[in-house]
Amino acid sequence: MKKITLWLLVLAVILSTFSAFMVVQAADNDYEIVMVVKLEGVTWFDNMKLGIEQFTKDTRVNACQIGADTADPASQVALIEDLIAKGVEKGALPIVAISTTAGTGTETD
């Protein structure tokens, strides 16, 4: 049992060191993360934004959260297209989608 615990501890140290290296490397490469949420002003997303801001402080990775003022799929698609045009795709663009078909041409009325 002690050997298993020791190996798990060694593995955890190796993984955390690797993770820290990757975050620092990402910060050096102007890596950017923009979380696109369904709607601004919702408590769930406001709390997520606080976590993203803390992540930015802790890691020096440029990360932020944006969302539309209304829960309209077209508004969210416009935000995403604008971010892609600005070059954010060189980082990460996680999306909490309002609609899984918005902007694909497969929308139904």
Protein Blocks (a to p, Z undefined) as FASTA:
>chain_A
ZZmmmmmmmmmmmmmmmmmmmmmmmmmnopacddddfbghiaklmmmmmmmmmmmmmnop
acdddddfbdcfklmmmmmmmmmmnopmmmccddddfbfkgonlpacZZ
